[in-house]
């Protein structure tokens, strides 16, 4: 089956406090999106990157092996736009956040294998490490939630192209923060597989220090 990817990178990254879109921020000498695209090319034959309209040329320079398209106002819209730009022969799609640029290729491979074995969708998850509680009421700490029964969800989230397109064709769902949520709402069965702590999302300034340390352990392939 032909594997393709949509790498979402159209966010502003305001929580990172950078003057550039987050995916263009350099980590160990290269833009975050270049690290993400290189990793994805370990399993995908074609990659579509969704970029902010203000920086399309910068993205095309940063990831010359990818098809760069303009993203939407929300991540969900960016993914939908990315799906429309996939090559016609693609039958499996990884939907990946550029911000999770250091997810190991081995994790991506197990997800793709699950789809090739017949699953509609498969996502990487990791255990929750913090104690979790419900939000406080009038300043009083809420009830503790059993973290053993919870998982933190990462990307890439991998689907048959048919399932991904059907899920996104159902239209925007304001509450959906990932693609698996849309796929399940559309009636697809999504498997969970082990993720990796290197699949963390670069979100806040401190994450850049961790990203830099992880990047230093990787061999640059560009
Ligand atoms: O904001 P957050 O880090 O949750 O975004 C997750 C991913 O979705 C990022 O890689 C970001 O660039 C991307 N995104 C997008 N289009 C948007 C908003 C976010 O492609 N409109």
Boltz pocket constraint, residues with backbone or C-beta under 6 A from the ligand:
constraints:
  - pocket:
      binder: B
      contacts: [[A, 7], [A, 8], [A, 9], [A, 10], [A, 11], [A, 12], [A, 13], [A, 22], [A, 23], [A, 50], [A, 71], [A, 72], [A, 73], [A, 74], [A, 75], [A, 76], [A, 78], [A, 79], [A, 96], [A, 97], [A, 98], [A, 99], [A, 100], [A, 201], [A, 202], [A, 203]]
      max_distance: 6.0
